[in-house]
Amino acid sequence: MLKFYNREKETALLLKTEQLSIDNAQMTFVVGRRRIGKTSLLINVFAGKRTVYFFVEKKNEALLCEEFIEEIQNKLGVTVFGQMRTFKDVFGYLMNFSENQHFTLIIDEFQEFRNINASIYSEMQNIWDKYKNNSKLNLILCGSVYSLMKQIFENSKEPLFGRATARLHLKTFDIKTLKEILADYYPKFTNEDLLAFYLFTGGVAKYVELLTNTQAFTMKKIVNEILSESSLFLNEGKNVLIEEFGKDYGNYFSILMLIASSKTSRAEMESVMNVGLGGFLEKLENEFGLISKLRPILSKPAGKSVKYRINDNFLNFWFRFIYKYRGAIEMENFDYVKNIIARDYTTYSGQILERYFREKLSVEENLSAIGSYWETGNQNEIDIVALNEYEKRAIIVEVKRQSEKINLNTLQNKSKNLIDKLKGYDIEYRALSIENM
């Protein structure tokens, strides 16, 4: 079992909110991709405190309420008389109860109410508005379908819009935490191991836990763990995303596979799929939060030179090697896929190393902007450009797996047009490789 790591800020926010709720009811919504550790965080923070926990399964509302009543009686030490067959009745009871008793109510997979009874959200809004001024309830609403949770709380047409008093977006473990985990469980790790751990898990708590439990800390052991008959990783992309995408998942999966396979411009993707992708890309970026637009640093926002990247390291890997070769995966011909990973790993991990250093520089340097740079036709590509506009300072970086393959004179020559845009800046050139991790 993985010990609890690096959620100090999130814990502090949750405890502060709980303290506020002793006097005034609080509503916090918690989002984050599946497997990120939302439930573990909440259970850890509120262990030993007066807490009622509801898990919203896809089942009949009356049956669900039956389970909720049992939880209320067990955790609050009360006897609930009469039958409550709707969540409206259960929530009304708890809001009424909270006028005299302070406690925390966690509702997990909150977005699932949409599939059970969509009117629950407007009923909750009415009850909340009626009781909140006298209530001492610490209400936490947690969900893993990012697009739906965002819509429920941030769409002005939704009944719960503007009701939340706090928002917590749980992110992946950062580099520092991954190093700490490796130091605890595999002290002899090398930077090559660190890169593999970062590449395959992306800092997602569940994947870190699965690999830690099986002592898979090297690239070879991790690949063997992922590509095995009983592996939970093989269907993970589908498990995480199909509910987000609904019936259009085929188009979205195809786009993500192309981006993961280095077809990163809209024109490249449209030429392969032979269909306009503007709407899909816009939703993947803004509604689902799965991809980001990349423009050359210092270019105009309306510029046409745009590339896309998948934000999540694990999903990037899954679409590049598992979904792309799903025929071999379904035949359980894992050796075939292992050979492809071995063939492409040097190039692929070099791209992820660039992502690693971008994250590292963002934390360690005092920056106003960080990105990449390229010119028309992908000429004069520069891996990382980091800026401090206030101090007029720029760091121009070449990233390679091996330091001996980096030539700073070549980097300076590629940077001439970029330097023209950075008049008055102090320029520092850096060569970063695996040994600098």
Residue pairs with C-beta under 8 A, 6 or more apart in sequence:
1 209
1 213
2 181
2 205
2 208
2 209
2 212
2 213
3 184
4 40
4 44
5 173
5 177
5 180
5 181
5 205
6 173
6 174
6 176
6 177
6 180
7 37
7 41
7 44
7 170
10 41
10 168
10 170
11 41
11 44
11 45
13 166
13 168
14 28
14 41
14 42
14 45
14 46
14 140
14 168
15 45
17 26
17 28
17 138
17 165
17 166
18 26
18 46
18 49
18 104
18 138
20 26
20 165
21 102
21 104
21 136
21 137
21 138
22 102
22 136
23 136
24 132
24 133
24 135
24 136
25 98
25 128
25 131
25 132
25 133
25 135
25 136
25 137
25 138
25 139
26 137
26 138
26 139
26 165
26 166
27 128
27 139
27 141
27 163
27 164
27 165
27 166
28 138
28 139
28 140
28 141
28 164
28 165
28 166
28 167
28 168
29 110
29 140
29 141
29 142
29 143
29 149
29 152
29 153
29 164
29 166
29 167
29 168
30 38
30 42
30 140
30 141
30 142
30 143
30 168
30 169
30 170
31 38
31 142
31 143
31 144
31 146
31 149
31 150
31 167
31 168
31 169
31 170
32 38
32 144
32 146
32 169
32 170
32 171
33 144
33 146
33 204
33 240
33 312
34 144
34 239
34 240
35 204
35 205
35 206
35 207
35 236
35 240
36 144
36 170
36 171
36 172
36 204
36 205
36 206
37 170
37 205
37 206
38 108
38 142
38 144
38 170
39 108
39 142
40 205
41 170
42 106
42 108
42 140
42 142
43 53
46 104
46 106
49 104
50 75
50 76
50 101
50 102
50 103
50 104
51 75
51 103
51 104
51 105
51 106
52 71
52 72
52 75
52 76
52 94
52 103
52 104
52 105
52 106
53 71
53 75
53 106
53 108
54 68
54 71
54 105
54 106
54 107
54 108
55 108
55 109
56 64
56 107
56 108
56 109
56 110
56 112
56 113
56 116
57 64
57 109
57 112
58 112
58 115
58 116
59 116
60 116
61 85
61 86
61 87
61 116
61 117
62 85
62 86
64 87
64 116
65 84
65 85
65 86
65 87
65 89
65 90
68 87
68 90
69 80
69 84
69 90
72 78
72 80
72 90
72 93
72 94
73 79
73 80
75 103
76 97
76 101
76 103
78 97
80 93
84 90
84 93
86 117
87 113
87 117
87 120
87 123
87 124
88 120
88 123
88 124
88 127
91 123
91 124
91 127
92 127
94 105
94 137
95 127
95 128
95 130
95 131
95 132
95 135
95 137
96 131
98 131
98 135
98 136
98 137
99 131
99 134
99 135
99 136
100 136
101 136
102 136
102 137
102 138
103 136
103 137
103 138
104 137
104 138
104 139
104 140
105 137
105 138
105 139
105 140
106 140
106 142
107 139
107 140
107 141
107 142
108 142
108 143
109 142
109 143
109 144
110 141
110 142
110 143
110 149
110 152
111 143
111 144
111 145
111 148
111 149
111 152
112 143
113 120
113 121
114 121
114 148
114 152
121 152
121 158
121 159
121 160
122 159
124 159
124 160
125 159
125 160
125 163
128 139
128 163
129 163
141 164
143 149
143 152
145 243
145 244
146 244
146 288
146 289
147 244
147 287
147 288
147 289
148 244
150 287
150 289
151 158
152 158
152 160
153 160
153 161
153 163
153 164
153 167
154 161
155 161
156 162
171 203
172 202
172 203
172 204
172 205
172 312
173 181
173 203
173 204
173 205
173 208
174 203
174 359
174 363
175 198
175 203
175 356
175 359
175 360
175 363
176 363
177 203
178 194
178 197
178 198
178 201
178 203
178 208
179 194
181 208
181 212
182 189
182 193
182 194
182 197
182 217
183 189
185 212
185 215
185 217
186 193
186 215
186 217
189 197
189 217
191 434
191 435
191 437
192 218
192 219
192 434
193 217
193 218
193 219
194 437
195 349
195 352
195 353
195 356
195 434
195 437
196 218
196 219
196 222
196 349
197 208
197 211
197 217
197 222
198 313
198 352
198 356
199 313
199 317
199 348
199 349
199 352
200 207
200 211
200 222
200 226
200 313
200 314
200 317
201 207
201 208
201 211
201 313
201 314
202 312
202 313
202 314
202 315
202 316
203 313
204 312
204 314
207 233
207 314
210 225
210 232
210 233
211 217
211 222
211 225
214 221
214 225
215 221
216 222
216 224
216 225
219 345
223 338
223 341
224 338
225 231
225 233
226 233
226 234
226 322
227 234
227 329
227 334
227 337
227 338
228 334
229 332
229 334
233 318
233 322
234 322
234 329
236 314
236 318
237 253
237 315
237 318
237 319
237 322
237 323
240 315
241 249
241 252
241 253
241 290
241 315
242 249
244 288
245 252
245 253
245 288
248 280
251 273
251 275
251 277
251 280
252 280
252 284
253 319
253 323
254 273
255 269
255 273
255 277
255 280
255 281
255 284
256 284
256 290
256 291
256 310
256 315
256 319
256 323
257 319
257 320
257 323
257 324
258 268
258 269
258 272
258 273
259 269
259 291
259 308
259 309
259 310
259 316
259 319
260 310
260 315
260 316
260 317
260 318
260 319
260 320
260 324
261 319
261 320
261 324
263 269
263 272
264 294
264 307
264 308
264 309
265 306
265 307
265 308
266 277
266 278
266 281
266 306
266 308
269 277
270 276
270 277
281 291
281 308
284 290
284 291
285 291
285 292
285 293
285 308
289 311
290 310
290 311
290 312
290 315
291 308
291 309
291 310
291 311
292 308
292 309
292 311
293 306
293 307
293 308
294 306
294 307
294 308
294 309
294 371
294 372
295 301
295 303
295 305
295 306
295 307
295 371
296 303
296 305
296 371
296 372
296 373
296 374
296 375
297 369
297 370
297 371
297 372
297 373
297 385
297 387
298 373
298 418
298 421
298 422
299 305
305 374
305 376
309 316
310 316
310 319
313 352
313 355
316 352
320 348
321 337
321 340
321 341
321 344
322 329
322 337
325 336
325 337
325 340
328 334
328 336
328 337
329 337
346 401
349 401
350 399
350 400
350 401
353 399
353 401
353 433
353 434
353 437
354 383
354 384
354 399
356 437
357 383
357 384
357 397
357 399
357 432
357 436
358 370
358 384
360 437
361 367
361 370
361 384
361 386
361 395
361 397
362 370
365 386
365 388
365 395
366 388
366 391
367 386
367 387
367 388
368 387
368 388
368 389
368 390
369 386
369 387
369 389
370 384
370 385
370 386
370 387
371 384
371 385
372 381
372 382
372 383
372 384
372 385
373 380
373 381
373 382
373 385
373 415
373 418
374 380
374 381
374 382
375 417
380 414
380 415
380 417
380 418
381 414
382 396
382 397
382 398
382 411
382 414
382 415
382 418
383 397
383 398
383 399
384 395
384 396
384 397
384 399
384 432
385 394
385 395
385 396
385 397
385 418
386 394
386 395
386 397
387 393
387 394
387 395
387 422
387 425
388 394
391 426
392 424
392 425
392 426
393 425
393 426
393 428
394 422
394 425
394 426
394 427
394 428
395 428
395 429
395 430
396 411
396 415
396 418
396 427
396 428
396 429
396 430
397 429
397 430
397 431
397 432
398 406
398 407
398 408
398 410
398 411
398 429
398 430
398 431
398 432
399 432
399 433
400 406
400 431
400 432
400 433
401 433
401 434
402 433
402 434
403 431
403 433
403 435
403 436
405 433
406 431
406 433
408 429
408 431
411 429
411 431
412 429
415 427
415 429
419 427
